[in-house]
Amino acid sequence: MVDQPTPSNAQAIELLIQIEAGLDNIDQGITVFDKNLQLVFANKRLGELLDVPQQLLTRGTTFEDVIRYNSEHGEYGPGDVEEQVQERIRVAREFRAHTVERVRPNGRVIRVSGAPLAKGGFATIYTDITQQRHYEIELQRRIDEQTRDLRRSEERLRLIANEVPAGIAYLDQDEVFQFVNRRFAQSYGLNVDDVLDRSTHDILAREIHDVSAPYFARAKLGEATEFDLDFTHIDGRELDIRTFLRPDLRIDKTVRGFYVLSINVTKQRAAEQALSQAQKMEAIGRLSSGISHDFNNLLTIILGNLRPLAERVTDADLVREMINPSLRAAKRGAELTRQLLTVARRQPLDARVVDVRDVFDGLRELIKPSLPSNIELDMVVVGGPLFARVDPGQMENALLNLALNAKSAIDDARKPDQERIGLMLRAVALDDLQAERFGLSAGDYIEISCEDNGAGMSLAVQKQIFDPFFSTRDEAGGTGLGLSMAQSFVEVSNGYIGVQSEIGKGTVFTILIPQTAEMPEESHAIVQEFSSQFDGQMALLVEDQDEVRAVLRRDLVDLGFSVIEAENGDEAKQLIQSVDGIDLVLSDISMPGATNGVQLAQYVATTLPLTSVVLMTGQAHIDQDQSIKHPLLRKPFEQHKLIEAIQHAEIARSDYGSLDATE
């Protein structure tokens, strides 16, 4: 091995000078002290960084002199100079690696990093980190500001999430709740903290989890999906819920978890069903209204001729086998038309204040004959007067339909010796929460319940029972209109009707009708004996159809009237002007010509104020602009209805005559 040549002293000095020159040009200050703490080297940059005079930065200067200068010029902050010098000398003699930062009086920030040397002493590097520190401070300030903004944003989002009318949640891949809003938690009777970090198995009811599980699985695979479910709220409300699931994807498209948004669509569904129902009713109404006038006129002719025929035919078998079935069929046709109009809400309401107890009491006589002896009818009334503004006829029909529906359910159940129908009438008060469940306003109501222990109904049947023409007893002759009529009556009376049923355990229908503080109006007593009451009186019969006019002429003659006839209102006016002694005008409303029945009635009231007027129609409803102040008969009608209408007209005429006599 050949020894390397040793550089000469001159070469070493030249190398050292080059190194020092290089160190003078770097951006950091450098000092080297020997083991005796005397300065061996300091570059020019050190003087610039620390404002140390050059004579203190020459070889041989003691560490103490440099420190004392710095202390006297405030480099170490306030304090005793001697104590600051001695403390730093003590630390320096330990010759340990160290790094500190200090802020100079001029605000510059210097990082001081010292390291011991192998043969004693230490080297120190001084770095101006003012700009870096300012950058770090600014960066930290921005981070702190953004953190505060993020927290405020999170609080706003949390506030919004809690106020949104929907349940919101976030689930991880293990189906553990990482976030829920207040509404979601409250739906299960819990606080938000009670739900967090718990699994869906712990929170969701079993039936809800079973429905949701397949959709949760799809969301965890990255698929956006939605589904509907029936949900029982903690307060007992049955709600329709639509749930949306949206996956939370990482950058690499893997699924971190998924979001849950559950919306209560109960009112929307109800509105959709109401719209669909209204469209059905409108279609039925148009159909029934379109045919009712002509159909009722035909029935008037049929019934008007069959009734006297039945009285005159002496062959009892002929009457029993041919005429009576024809009468029943014609009456059934009239009833079917009336039912259609009621379901379509085009049957005019005769709404007035009544004591519902009276309607309830009269119902017993209607129901009892329809029930076999093995069915017990239990009717209970709780409380005093129960006033409501309703159409008593439609209320009676609605309750009768409920009772007959209960009878059919009992027939289907075939429970010998156990059959029972219970009807209860009572007053109830609904608070805001109770009323909301029924879609009503808080207040006082009359509750009518109809309970049976019959066959019961499935949920699918319960959802359809109020639909027009829906029947489970088609083979037994059910029309499917009875419960639709009951619902129509309740809705036009601003009430509620609902059903609770279970297969094999019977059914309960509940009706709620608003109570009123008004008192029922007193009605005029109608005399029921008419044998010769109208003898010697003259009636003007106004009807455009010949066959209908013939039937009505016969009825009037049977009551003792002499009859003159007109085919329309214009012809009737001419007769009124030329014939004296007209006691009654019986007129159809819809007729050809310039004068309809209502206008004719107004003309009679002006020209013959002491003449009775009775109007009749086969139409489903009368134009609301037509002011009708006279008794109105709806075709087809029985003779006793005609008599009652004439008597009402005579009462109104006599009241007018009494008023006229006092003036």
C-alpha positions in Angstrom: 0.0 0.0 0.0 1.4 3.4 -1.0 1.0 6.2 1.5 -0.9 9.3 0.3 1.3 12.5 0.2 0.7 14.9 3.1 -0.3 18.4 2.1 2.1 21.1 3.0 1.1 23.8 5.6 0.6 26.3 2.8 -1.8 24.0 1.1 -3.7 23.4 4.3 -3.9 27.1 4.9 -5.1 27.7 1.4 -7.8 25.0 1.8 -8.9 26.5 5.1 -9.2 30.0 3.5 -11.3 28.5 0.8 -13.6 26.8 3.3 -14.0 30.0 5.3 -14.7 32.0 2.2 -17.4 29.5 1.3 -18.9 29.6 4.8 -19.0 33.4 4.7 -21.3 33.2 1.7 -24.0 30.8 3.1 -27.3 32.2 4.5 -26.7 30.8 8.0 -24.4 32.0 10.8 -21.8 29.6 12.1 -19.6 29.5 15.2 -17.0 27.0 16.4 -15.8 27.1 20.1 -13.1 24.9 21.4 -13.2 22.9 24.7 -12.1 26.0 26.5 -15.0 28.0 25.1 -12.8 30.2 23.0 -13.9 31.1 19.5 -12.2 29.2 16.7 -14.3 30.4 13.8 -17.3 32.6 13.0 -18.5 33.5 9.5 -19.6 36.9 8.4 -23.3 36.0 8.2 -23.3 35.5 12.0 -22.5 39.2 12.5 -25.3 40.2 10.1 -27.9 37.9 11.8 -27.1 38.9 15.4 -25.7 42.4 14.9 -22.4 41.4 16.6 -19.4 43.7 16.0 -16.6 42.1 13.9 -14.0 42.4 16.6 -15.9 40.0 18.8 -15.9 37.5 16.0 -12.2 37.0 15.8 -10.3 33.9 16.8 -9.7 33.6 20.6 -12.7 35.6 21.7 -14.2 33.9 24.7 -17.7 32.5 24.7 -18.4 34.7 27.8 -17.6 37.9 25.9 -20.0 37.0 23.1 -22.8 36.1 25.5 -22.3 39.2 27.6 -22.5 41.4 24.6 -25.8 39.7 23.5 -27.2 40.0 27.0 -26.4 43.7 27.3 -28.1 44.3 24.0 -31.3 42.5 25.1 -30.9 39.4 23.0 -32.1 37.2 25.9 -34.9 39.4 27.0 -35.2 41.2 30.3 -33.2 40.0 33.3 -29.9 40.3 35.2 -27.0 40.3 32.7 -24.7 38.4 35.0 -27.2 35.7 35.7 -27.9 35.3 32.0 -24.2 35.0 31.2 -23.4 32.5 33.9 -26.4 30.3 33.1 -25.4 30.1 29.4 -21.8 29.3 30.3 -22.9 26.5 32.6 -25.1 25.0 29.9 -22.3 25.4 27.3 -19.8 23.5 29.4 -22.1 20.4 29.3 -21.3 20.2 25.5 -24.7 18.7 24.7 -26.6 18.9 21.4 -29.4 21.5 21.6 -31.8 23.5 19.5 -33.6 26.6 20.6 -35.5 29.4 19.0 -35.3 33.0 20.2 -36.9 36.2 19.1 -34.4 39.0 18.7 -35.3 42.6 19.9 -35.9 43.5 16.2 -38.5 40.7 15.9 -36.5 38.4 13.8 -36.7 34.7 14.8 -33.4 32.8 15.0 -33.1 29.1 15.4 -29.9 28.1 17.3 -28.7 24.5 16.8 -25.5 23.4 18.6 -23.7 20.1 18.4 -20.6 18.9 20.4 -17.3 18.2 18.6 -15.4 14.9 18.9 -12.2 16.6 20.4 -14.1 18.9 22.6 -15.9 22.2 22.0 -19.0 22.6 19.9 -20.2 24.0 16.6 -23.4 26.1 16.3 -25.6 27.1 13.3 -27.8 30.2 13.5 -30.7 30.2 11.0 -33.1 33.1 10.4 -36.5 31.4 10.3 -38.6 34.6 10.6 -40.2 34.1 7.2 -40.8 30.4 7.8 -42.2 31.2 11.2 -44.5 33.8 9.8 -45.7 31.4 7.2 -46.3 28.7 9.8 -48.2 31.2 12.0 -50.3 32.3 9.0 -50.8 28.7 8.0 -51.9 27.8 11.5 -54.2 30.9 11.6 -55.8 29.8 8.4 -56.1 26.2 9.7 -57.7 27.5 12.9 -60.1 29.8 10.9 -61.0 27.0 8.6 -61.5 24.6 11.5 -63.8 27.2 13.1 -65.7 27.6 9.8 -66.0 23.9 9.4 -67.3 23.6 13.0 -69.8 26.4 12.3 -70.8 24.7 9.1 -71.2 21.4 10.8 -73.4 23.1 13.5 -75.4 24.7 10.8 -75.8 21.4 8.9 -76.7 19.7 12.2 -79.3 22.4 12.9 -80.7 22.1 9.4 -80.7 18.3 9.6 -82.6 18.4 12.9 -85.2 20.8 11.5 -85.7 19.0 8.2 -89.0 17.1 8.2 -87.3 13.8 7.5 -85.3 11.2 9.3 -81.6 11.3 8.4 -78.9 8.8 9.3 -75.4 7.6 8.2 -74.5 3.9 8.5 -71.0 2.3 8.0 -70.4 -1.0 6.3 -71.2 -2.8 9.6 -74.6 -1.0 9.6 -73.6 0.9 12.7 -75.1 4.4 13.1 -72.4 7.1 12.8 -74.9 9.9 12.5 -78.6 10.5 13.1 -80.7 13.6 13.2 -83.1 14.3 16.1 -86.2 13.4 14.1 -84.8 10.0 13.2 -84.0 9.2 16.9 -87.3 10.6 18.2 -89.2 8.3 15.8 -88.0 5.4 18.0 -88.5 7.3 21.3 -84.7 7.8 21.7 -82.2 10.7 21.9 -79.5 11.1 19.3 -76.8 9.8 21.7 -78.8 6.7 22.4 -78.6 5.7 18.7 -75.0 6.5 17.8 -72.6 3.6 17.6 -75.4 1.1 17.8 -76.3 -1.3 15.0 -79.5 -1.4 13.0 -80.4 -4.7 14.8 -80.5 -2.8 18.1 -82.6 0.2 16.9 -84.9 -0.9 14.1 -88.0 -3.1 14.9 -87.6 -6.6 13.5 -90.3 -6.2 10.8 -88.7 -2.9 9.6 -85.3 -4.4 9.6 -86.5 -7.4 7.6 -88.0 -5.1 5.0 -84.9 -2.9 4.9 -82.2 -5.5 4.9 -82.1 -6.3 1.2 -82.0 -2.6 0.3 -79.2 -2.0 2.9 -77.2 -4.8 1.2 -77.6 -3.1 -2.2 -76.5 0.3 -0.8 -73.4 -1.3 0.7 -72.5 -2.5 -2.7 -72.7 1.0 -4.1 -76.2 1.1 -5.5 -78.5 4.0 -4.9 -82.0 2.7 -4.1 -85.3 3.5 -2.4 -88.2 1.7 -0.9 -91.5 2.2 1.0 -92.6 0.7 4.3 -95.4 1.0 6.8 -94.1 2.4 10.1 -95.7 2.7 13.5 -94.5 5.9 15.2 -93.7 5.9 18.9 -96.9 7.9 19.4 -99.0 5.2 17.7 -99.6 6.8 14.3 -99.5 4.5 11.3 -97.3 6.2 8.7 -96.3 5.6 5.1 -92.5 6.1 4.9 -90.4 6.4 1.7 -86.7 5.7 2.4 -83.8 6.8 0.1 -80.4 5.1 0.4 -77.3 6.7 -1.1 -73.8 5.1 -0.9 -70.8 7.0 0.4 -67.9 6.3 -2.1 -64.2 6.7 -1.5 -61.9 8.0 -4.3 -61.2 4.4 -5.4 -65.0 3.8 -5.7 -65.1 1.5 -2.7 -68.1 2.0 -0.3 -67.4 3.6 3.0 -71.0 3.4 4.2 -74.4 4.9 3.1 -76.8 7.7 3.9 -80.4 7.1 4.9 -83.2 9.7 4.2 -86.7 8.7 5.4 -89.6 10.9 4.5 -93.2 10.7 5.8 -95.3 10.5 2.7 -98.6 9.7 4.6 -100.2 13.0 3.6 -99.0 12.8 0.1 -100.4 9.3 -0.3 -103.6 10.4 1.3 -103.8 13.3 -1.2 -103.1 11.0 -4.1 -105.8 8.6 -2.9 -108.2 11.5 -2.4 -107.5 12.7 -5.9 -108.0 9.2 -7.3 -111.2 8.9 -5.3 -112.4 12.3 -6.4 -111.8 11.3 -10.0 -113.8 8.2 -9.5 -116.5 10.1 -7.9 -116.6 12.6 -10.7 -116.8 9.9 -13.3 -119.7 8.2 -11.3 -121.3 11.6 -10.8 -121.2 12.4 -14.5 -122.6 9.0 -15.4 -125.4 9.1 -12.8 -126.2 12.8 -13.4 -126.4 12.2 -17.1 -128.9 9.4 -16.9 -130.8 10.4 -13.8 -133.3 12.8 -15.3 -134.5 10.5 -18.1 -134.2 7.3 -15.9 -136.2 8.8 -13.1 -138.9 10.0 -15.5 -139.1 6.4 -16.9 -139.3 5.1 -13.3 -142.1 7.6 -12.6 -144.1 6.2 -15.5 -143.4 2.6 -14.6 -144.2 3.0 -10.9 -147.1 5.4 -11.5 -148.8 2.8 -13.7 -147.9 -0.4 -11.8 -149.3 0.9 -8.4 -152.9 1.5 -9.6 -152.6 -1.7 -11.8 -151.8 -3.7 -8.6 -154.9 -2.2 -6.9 -157.3 -3.0 -9.8 -156.1 -6.5 -10.7 -158.2 -9.1 -8.9 -156.0 -12.0 -9.8 -153.9 -12.4 -6.6 -151.4 -14.8 -8.2 -150.9 -12.3 -11.1 -150.2 -9.5 -8.7 -147.9 -11.7 -6.6 -145.9 -13.2 -9.4 -145.7 -10.4 -11.9 -146.8 -7.0 -10.7 -145.2 -7.0 -7.2 -141.8 -8.1 -8.5 -142.0 -5.4 -11.2 -142.8 -2.8 -8.5 -139.9 -4.0 -6.4 -137.5 -3.9 -9.4 -138.6 -0.3 -10.3 -138.1 0.8 -6.7 -134.7 -0.9 -6.7 -133.8 1.1 -9.8 -134.8 4.3 -8.1 -132.8 3.3 -5.0 -129.7 2.4 -7.1 -129.8 5.8 -8.8 -130.0 7.5 -5.4 -127.1 5.4 -4.1 -125.0 6.4 -7.1 -125.7 10.0 -6.6 -125.0 9.8 -2.9 -121.6 8.1 -3.5 -120.8 10.7 -6.1 -121.8 13.4 -3.6 -124.3 14.8 -6.1 -127.3 13.9 -4.0 -128.4 17.2 -2.4 -127.9 17.4 1.3 -130.8 18.2 3.6 -128.4 19.3 6.4 -129.9 20.6 9.5 -129.3 20.5 13.2 -130.6 17.3 14.7 -130.3 15.4 18.0 -128.4 12.4 16.8 -130.0 10.3 19.5 -133.3 10.6 17.6 -131.7 9.2 14.5 -130.1 6.5 16.5 -133.3 5.5 18.2 -135.2 5.4 14.9 -132.5 3.1 13.5 -133.5 0.2 15.8 -136.8 -0.2 14.0 -135.1 -0.3 10.6 -132.4 -2.8 11.6 -134.3 -5.2 13.8 -136.5 -6.7 11.0 -133.4 -7.4 8.9 -131.7 -9.5 11.6 -132.4 -13.1 12.3 -133.3 -14.0 15.8 -129.9 -15.5 16.7 -128.2 -12.1 16.2 -128.2 -9.8 19.3 -128.5 -6.1 18.6 -127.0 -4.0 21.4 -127.6 -0.3 21.0 -126.1 2.0 23.7 -126.4 5.8 24.1 -124.0 7.6 26.5 -124.7 11.1 27.6 -127.3 13.8 27.1 -128.4 15.7 23.9 -126.0 15.2 21.0 -126.6 17.9 18.4 -124.9 17.8 14.9 -125.6 19.5 11.6 -126.2 16.6 9.2 -128.6 15.2 6.7 -130.6 12.8 9.0 -131.7 10.7 6.0 -128.2 10.1 4.9 -127.0 9.5 8.4 -129.7 6.9 8.9 -128.7 5.2 5.6 -125.0 5.3 6.6 -125.6 3.7 9.9 -128.0 1.2 8.4 -125.4 0.2 5.9 -122.8 -0.3 8.7 -125.3 -2.6 10.6 -126.2 -4.6 7.4 -122.5 -4.9 6.7 -122.0 -6.3 10.2 -124.8 -8.8 9.6 -123.1 -10.0 6.4 -119.8 -10.4 8.3 -121.6 -12.5 11.0 -123.2 -14.6 8.3 -119.8 -15.3 6.8 -118.3 -16.2 10.2 -121.0 -18.9 10.9 -120.7 -18.6 14.7 -123.9 -20.1 16.1 -125.2 -18.7 19.4 -122.4 -16.0 19.5 -123.6 -13.5 17.0 -123.7 -9.8 18.2 -123.9 -6.4 16.7 -123.1 -3.5 19.0 -123.9 0.2 18.2 -122.7 2.9 20.6 -123.3 6.7 20.5 -121.4 9.0 22.7 -119.7 12.5 23.0 -115.9 12.7 22.8 -113.4 15.6 23.0 -110.3 15.4 20.7 -107.1 17.3 21.5 -104.8 18.5 18.8 -102.8 15.2 18.7 -105.8 13.0 18.7 -107.6 15.2 16.0 -104.5 15.1 13.8 -104.6 11.3 13.7 -108.1 11.5 12.2 -107.4 14.5 9.9 -109.7 16.7 12.0 -109.5 19.8 14.1 -109.5 19.6 17.8 -112.9 20.0 19.4 -116.1 18.2 20.5 -117.4 15.3 18.4 -120.1 12.7 18.4 -118.6 9.2 18.1 -120.7 6.4 16.6 -119.2 2.9 16.6 -120.5 -0.3 15.0 -118.9 -3.5 16.3 -119.5 -7.1 15.3 -117.9 -10.4 16.1 -118.1 -11.6 12.5 -115.5 -13.0 10.1 -113.2 -9.9 10.1 -111.3 -8.5 7.2 -107.7 -8.7 5.9 -105.6 -5.6 5.5 -106.0 -5.8 1.8 -109.8 -5.8 2.0 -109.8 -2.9 4.6 -107.9 -0.8 2.1 -110.7 -1.2 -0.5 -113.9 -1.4 1.5 -114.8 2.3 0.8 -114.2 2.0 -2.9 -117.4 2.3 -5.0 -118.6 -1.1 -6.3 -116.1 -3.1 -4.2 -117.8 -6.0 -2.5 -116.8 -9.4 -1.1 -120.4 -10.6 -1.5 -121.0 -10.2 -5.2 -122.7 -13.6 -5.4 -125.0 -12.6 -2.6 -126.1 -9.5 -4.5 -123.9 -6.9 -2.9 -123.6 -3.7 -4.9 -120.5 -2.4 -3.2 -122.1 1.0 -2.6 -123.2 0.7 1.1 -119.9 1.6 2.7 -119.1 4.2 0.0 -122.4 5.9 0.8 -121.4 5.9 4.5 -118.0 7.4 3.7 -119.6 10.0 1.4 -122.0 11.0 4.2 -119.2 11.3 6.7 -117.0 13.4 4.4 -119.7 15.9 3.5 -120.4 16.2 7.2 -116.8 17.1 7.9 -116.2 14.0 9.9 -114.1 10.8 9.9 -114.8 7.1 9.3 -112.3 4.4 10.0 -112.2 0.6 10.5 -110.3 -1.8 12.7 -110.5 -5.5 11.9 -108.7 -8.8 12.1 -109.5 -12.1 10.5 -111.6 -14.2 12.8 -111.9 -11.5 15.5 -114.6 -9.2 14.1 -114.7 -5.6 13.0 -115.2 -2.1 14.5 -116.3 0.9 12.4 -115.9 4.3 14.0 -117.5 7.5 12.8 -116.7 11.0 14.2 -119.1 13.9 13.5 -118.6 17.5 14.8 -120.9 18.5 17.5 -122.7 21.8 17.3 -124.1 24.1 20.1 -127.0 25.0 17.9 -130.5 23.7 18.7 -132.7 21.8 16.3 -135.3 23.8 14.5 -139.0 23.1 15.3 -140.8 21.5 12.4 -144.5 22.0 11.4 -146.7 19.0 12.2 -148.1 17.4 9.0 -151.6 16.1 9.1 -151.8 12.5 7.9 -155.5 12.3 7.0 -156.1 13.3 3.4 -159.3 11.5 2.3 -161.1 14.6 0.9 -158.8 17.4 1.9 -158.3 18.6 -1.7 -161.8 18.1 -3.1 -163.0 21.0 -5.2 -159.4 22.4 -5.7 -157.8 23.1 -9.0 -154.3 22.0 -9.9 -152.2 23.2 -12.8 -149.8 20.4 -13.8 -146.8 21.4 -15.8 -144.7 18.6 -17.3 -143.2 18.2 -20.8 -143.4 14.4 -21.0 -146.8 13.0 -21.9 -146.5 9.7 -20.1 -145.2 11.3 -16.9 -147.9 13.9 -17.0 -150.6 11.2 -17.3 -149.3 9.4 -14.2 -149.2 12.7 -12.2 -152.6 13.7 -13.4 -154.1 10.4 -12.1 -152.4 11.0 -8.7 -153.8 14.5 -8.4 -157.3 13.4 -9.5 -157.2 10.6 -6.9 -156.5 13.3 -4.3 -159.6 15.3 -5.3 -158.1 17.9 -7.6 -159.5 19.0 -10.9 -156.5 19.2 -13.2 -155.5 21.5 -16.1 -152.3 20.8 -17.9 -149.4 22.5 -19.7 -146.4 21.1 -21.5 -144.0 23.8 -20.6 -143.6 27.0 -18.5 -144.6 29.4 -21.3 -147.9 27.6 -21.8 -148.4 27.5 -18.1 -148.1 31.3 -17.9 -150.8 31.7 -20.5 -153.1 29.4 -18.5 -152.5 31.4 -15.3 -153.4 34.6 -17.1 -156.6 33.1 -18.5 -157.9 30.7 -15.9 -159.1 31.8 -12.5 -159.2 29.7 -9.3 -155.9 27.8 -9.5 -155.0 26.5 -6.0 -151.9 24.5 -6.8 -149.1 24.5 -9.4 -147.2 21.3 -9.7 -144.3 21.9 -12.1 -141.3 20.1 -13.4 -138.1 22.2 -13.3 -136.4 21.2 -16.5 -138.6 21.9 -19.5 -138.2 23.2 -23.1 -138.9 26.8 -23.7 -137.9 30.2 -22.2 -139.4 29.5 -18.7 -138.2 26.7 -16.5 -139.9 25.5 -13.3 -138.1 27.8 -10.9 -138.9 30.9 -13.1 -142.5 29.8 -13.3 -142.7 29.4 -9.5 -141.3 33.0 -9.1 -144.0 34.2 -11.6 -146.8 32.5 -9.6 -145.5 34.0 -6.4 -145.8 37.4 -8.0 -149.1 37.0 -9.8 -150.9 34.5 -7.6 -149.3 34.8 -4.1 -152.0 32.7 -2.4 -151.5 29.7 -4.8 -149.4 26.8 -3.5 -146.4 25.7 -5.6 -144.6 22.4 -5.6 -141.6 21.7 -7.8 -140.3 18.3 -9.0 -137.3 17.1 -10.9 -135.6 14.0 -12.1 -132.2 15.7 -12.2 -129.4 14.7 -9.9 -128.8 18.2 -8.7 -130.1 21.7 -9.3 -128.1 24.7 -10.4 -127.1 26.5 -7.2 -128.0 29.8 -8.9 -131.6 28.7 -9.0 -133.2 29.9 -5.8 -135.8 27.3 -4.8 -138.1 28.5 -2.0 -140.9 25.8 -2.6 -141.2 22.2 -1.7 -139.2 20.0 -4.1 -140.0 16.4 -5.0 -137.5 14.1 -6.6 -138.8 11.7 -9.2 -139.9 9.0 -8.8 -142.0 9.7 -5.7 -144.8 7.9 -3.8 -148.2 9.6 -3.5 -147.7 10.2 0.2 -144.6 12.3 -0.6 -146.7 14.3 -3.0 -149.3 14.9 -0.3 -146.6 16.0 2.2 -145.2 18.4 -0.3 -148.6 19.9 -1.0 -149.2 20.4 2.7 -145.9 22.1 3.2 -146.8 24.4 0.3 -150.1 25.2 1.8 -148.5 26.0 5.2 -146.1 28.4 3.4 -149.1 29.9 1.5 -151.1 30.4 4.7 -148.2 32.0 6.5 -147.9 34.4 3.6 -151.6 35.1 3.7 -151.5 35.8 7.4 -148.6 38.2 6.9 -150.5 39.9 4.0 -153.6 40.4 6.2 -151.7 42.2 8.9 -150.3 44.7 6.5 
